[in-house]
Amino acid sequence: MNKKKLSREQWLSNLTVATIIMSIWLLKFLPHQWGTIILLTGVGIYWYHRILKKFKK
């Protein structure tokens, strides 16, 4: 509601956190083990990119 009071970086960080929390919450509505598979895949991709950044430095 107070988007005009936030800087662009603050607004984007809040939007990112809200999007991640909403996607994790929506995973519980998937049938059987699909939620776990998708969550672990996302975490794996995140760690993969993080490792690549360390080696590029």
VENJOTA-V327591 format. One record per residue. N is the residue number from 1. OMEGA is omega in whole degrees, -180 to 180 (none if undefined). Layout:
BEGIN
n-><N & N>
omega-><OMEGA & OMEGA>
END
This chain:
BEGIN
n-><1 & 2 & 3 & 4 & 5 & 6 & 7 & 8 & 9 & 10 & 11 & 12 & 13 & 14 & 15 & 16 & 17 & 18 & 19 & 20 & 21 & 22 & 23 & 24 & 25 & 26 & 27 & 28 & 29 & 30 & 31 & 32 & 33 & 34 & 35 & 36 & 37 & 38 & 39 & 40 & 41 & 42 & 43 & 44 & 45 & 46 & 47 & 48 & 49 & 50 & 51 & 52 & 53 & 54 & 55 & 56 & 57>
omega-><-179 & -177 & -178 & -179 & -179 & 173 & -179 & -179 & 179 & -179 & 180 & 179 & 176 & 179 & 179 & 180 & 180 & 180 & 180 & 180 & 179 & -179 & 176 & 179 & -180 & 180 & -178 & 180 & 178 & -178 & 172 & -172 & -177 & 179 & 179 & -180 & -179 & 179 & 179 & 176 & 178 & 178 & 178 & 178 & 179 & -179 & 177 & 179 & 179 & 178 & 178 & 179 & 180 & -179 & 179 & -179 & none>
END
